[in-house]
Amino acid sequence: MDLALLVDVEGEGVTGVAQWRAGGERFWLGEEGCGMRGAPGIGHGGRGKGRGRVTVIVLVTLLTGAGCAAGSGGRADSSGKDASPKTPAGSLTWEFEHIADFSGKFTDVAALAEDDVWAVATENNGESNAHLLHYDGTQWKREPLPEALGTSLYPPSLEEVGEKALWLRPRTAEDASAVNRWAQWDGTRWSPVANPPSGKAGDFEATGPDDIWTLDAAEQTAQHWNGTRWTTTRLPYGASDLAIVGPDDVWAVGSRSTGPGTDLGTGEGYSQPASMHWDGTSWKPVDTPQAHFKDPVPPEPGAGLNQVFALDSGEIRAYGINTFNHGEVDNEPADQFLRLRRDGSKWVEQEPAPGGCALRRPVAQDDKGLFLDGNWYLTDDGTCVKIGRHRLPLSTGARKGSNQSLWLEEIHRVPGTGAWLGAGHVQVNQSGAPFGAPVVVRLQRVG
């Protein structure tokens, strides 16, 4: 498939067929995709070309939907009022923290404390109109973007930088016209970040105000902030994701177009998974297992890693896909999902997780297990749990027979508590009046 076409359809962040395919698989195998099956204009096995670029790993929760995983959505009683679902004692359930009064979605959320929570929102009105909502412990209040941020065509990203500051940055990796101005919240006011990184910052990871890493995929570089200045280092390969284990222990993953396994011998290339490690002095390439289809190799194959995750234990896990340009040949092979973990000095395949957690990826960790995409939770003892949720109240305009799915763009723990907040929207598919309800949800971990 022509990359120019992918960029036109999916957005400027698309760098290849493998990335595009991986995003599509996560969507249609996820529960929002399941929830959309059967909606007007959506056929089984199709791909929604109107869907924008996948920029984050999201949590999606099916409330109702044929042919997908069983849900535990709310029930409608005979009066038409939504009744709360019955969930087993000790189960995990998302509760509505805030439902906005416009059609759109929340794209990000971050918190410094229970009474200091920020969320980024956009409305479905065809305009560039991102704004903020702030919770002060008593109410949610709409706020404009801070002047220190400047302007951007895309909603900005919130970043937690230690325990005392949030940074708000433009998504410059997607918006070439954005001025590279960042803003910071210190618990009292917004002000400019004095020295933001140059270039188009992609992935952003921070362990504190003096240990921050960003990726610039366009320049194949990483930048590190030590509390005083930014240092730019060249990466061995193109990278799409970072994970910090410690000051001298940082990982990046992506793909490579040269070296073993990248030449099919027919003049056609075959990108391969790549990983890199920072040892405190320089980035070094790390031997990474190749991925190949059996002969006959399908058209335009490509493999790569697009997520790396550091467990609290220090174990490193990486995820990706081996894919190709579908629809050009008969008897297509299935895409291969890559799931690796670091075992001493080498990468090995992960042991498959049980049940619905089998193909899910980690998005966060607490002291009892892993939050996974698709709205699953894998406990430390290996139990796979589906996170429950409720249906929207009828007062939002959602009908009792509507098909609803919860799409969470981000989740973050509220510092010093067992509470987690998620930001996204509930997609309501109903005849003649579908809409997206922006929501912030809360999950309370006990004991």
Secondary structure, 3 states (H helix, E strand, C coil): CCHHHHHHHHCCCCCCHHHHHHHHHHHHHCHHHHHHCCCCCCCCCCCCCCCCCCCCCCEEEECCCCCCCCCCCCEECCCCCEECCCCCCCCCECEEEEECCCCEEEEEEEEEECCEEEEEEEECCCCCCCEEEEECCCCEEEECCCHHHCCCCCCCEEEEECCCEEEEECCCCCCCCCCCCCEEECCCCEEECCCCCCCCCCCEEEEECCEEEEEECCCCEEEEECCCCEEEEECCCEEEEEEEEECCEEEEEEEECCCCCCECCCCCECEEEEEEEECCCCEEEECCCCCCCCCCCCCCCEEEEEEEEECCCCCEEEEEEEECCCCCCCCCCCCEEEEEEEECCEEEECCCCCHHHCCCCEEEEECCEEEECCCEEEECCCCEEECECCCCCHHHCCCCCCEEEEEEEEEEECCCCCEEEEEEEEEEECCCCCEEEEEEEEEECCC
